[in-house]
Amino acid sequence: MTIRVLSCLLASGILCHLSESAGSGRHEQPAAFGALFGSGRNRQRFRRALRVSSASPRSFPVSRIGDGQFAVSSVSSQLRPTTLLQAAAGLASQNVPAKEKRILIAGAGPCGLTTAILLARRGYKNVQVFESRQPPPPPDSDLWGNPDRSYCMGISGRGQKALNFIGVLEALKSFAAPVVGRGDWVKGEFRESIDTHKRVTTLVTQRDRLQAVLLREVQERYGEQIKVSFGSRLSGLKFVYSKAAREPPGYPGSHCRVRATFKETAADGQTEKQTWYGDVLLATDGVSSAAREEIAKEAERRLPNGPTVKATKFENKNERLYKPILVNFPDNWRRDLNYSGRTKDLNFDALPLPSGEYILLFLFRPDSEEEKALSDKENAKALVRTYFPEVAKHIDEQTWESLAQKPSSKLPAFSVCGPELHWTDCACLLGDSCHTVKPYFGLGVNAALEDGLALNEALEETGDDWSRALPRYSAKRAADARALVDMSRGFDEDPSTLWGFMNFVFPLILDTYLNRLAPFLFAPNSIRMLQDDRLTFGYVQRRKRLDRLIQAGALCSVVAFLRFAVPWAGRSVRTALAA
């Protein structure tokens, strides 16, 4: 029986090989020979591949049921299974036609879904997206009035460029509110400022609502190419190389595939593990990226002294907690401003919804008196009335009660990956998994959407050759990721302290006035430049360093003038008077 099975496998391998090599004029030894009759290591790899290929993967395509609700169903994946001969040969990624590759995306947030759509538009047929959370409500659901559902964020020109490229920007505008400026309370005084310099009006929407808009686009236009599995958390990741383990993978030219294990949680709470074999894994699973950790471990193990993927997590020196509430400001208040208030102990930021209401976040330090006060209804009233009386009088009793009962949430700490964002030709980092910043200026989500565009451009420039496209993507975005995180950390200073004022507030004021005085010499302030989609983050960082050098030179010139010119003028005057 064993001899008969081996004979069948051998015969099928020879036939497949001859049929493939006939068109190319080559006659090579089939890879199946090495798997069946080679070394013990090859036989072990063959058996492991057989176990993976025999699995019956499932997916959860997004479908629509009743009154516009999204549902997740368990059906056959319809993705091309790994064949026996491919498993025996190790299925080198370079032998699979580019558009036939199975792309696994960890994370179905805005970055993951945008990247999936970009790949589908390029003609990729097997794109599988995994998300640990449950699907969001439809974008037109009434549930978006709940401030606990998702925080608001601003989509600037950077993000809008990506959304317009994939054709969802117009759909998003129905579920977003335009913001043209700020309304700030500073020491009890209200100041309004309109951003006249912006080429693109910022659109404010909730993070999960953007996800819902993208999910609807996937369901309506790319359902045959993109499958989305919700409730699936990455629990294991293995790399299978097509070259001998003794040769350094990827430097140069080694190819690999990924074997990803996901822990899937059903609606009834039951869990099971599913194993997927993919040609490429794209890690877009956010701040606490499990895929990033696995990729970094593999890179460190294989190339401990070479250029690699390494995550750097920074100490959170200015930690902040927040609590969100829903507020309906008076009709005479503008609905296109970002309202905020700053004090040493308590801050707030309020961004509009399309309905005209505002989601307001109170920000405070952990274990502070403000955190304790906001956990009690009456104390919360007294605290907010003390700091922001104009806002407090528009908060109703039910909202005060809700504010006191809800727990505090934590803003993410800064982190960055580098010097590379890819591993060989089979793994890549995008979005918050490679650059995590605090959501003060809306840079995180916009940079994440730009990452998807950068990957798409790299694929376009290399003819969908992933072995060249991923290094090119790293070259495009690794330096920008580092620059974004470094500059954002500079913004994360407490302006109420002297150090925070001199390192954050004063440079912004100085840059603004110098740019107005001599725009041919000095660039605008950092925040304004970061919002400009025509500039890379790396360029902004280099330009501001040049500005600081010019400012230092100008200051030294003034000091030198005062040091030498003034005494000389004094002596000249005294000499003239004496004469």
Buried (B, 14 or more C-beta within 10 A) or exposed (E): EEEEEEEEBBEBBBEBBEEEEEEEEEEEEBBBBBBBEBEEEBBEBBEBBBEBBEEEBBBBBBEBEEEEEBEBEEEEBEBEBBEBBBBBBBBBBEEBEBEEBBBBBBBBBBBBBBBBBBBBBBEBBBBBBBBBBEBBBBBEBEEBEBBEBBBBBBBBBBBBBBBBBBEBBEBBBEBBBEBBBBBBBEEEEEEEEEBEEBEBBBBBBBBBBBBBBBBBBBBEBBBEBBBBBBBBBBBEBBBBBBBEEEEBBBBEEBBBBBBBBBBBBEEEEEEEEBBBBBBBBBBBBBBEBBBBBBBBEBBBEBBEEEBBBBBEEBEBEBBBBBBBBBBBBEEEBBBBBBBBBBBEEBBBBBBBBBEEBBBBBBBBBEEEEBBEBBBBBEBBBEBBBEBBEBBBEBBEEEBBEBBBEBEBEEBBBBBBBBEBBBBBBBBBBBBBBBBBBBBBBBBBBBBBBBBBBBBBBBBEBBEBBBBBBBBBBBBBBBBBBBBBBBBBBBBBBBBEEEEBBEBBEEBBEBBBEBBEEEEEEBBBBBBBBBBBBEBBBBBBBEBBEEBEEBBEEBEEEEEEEEEEEEEEEEEEEEEEEEE
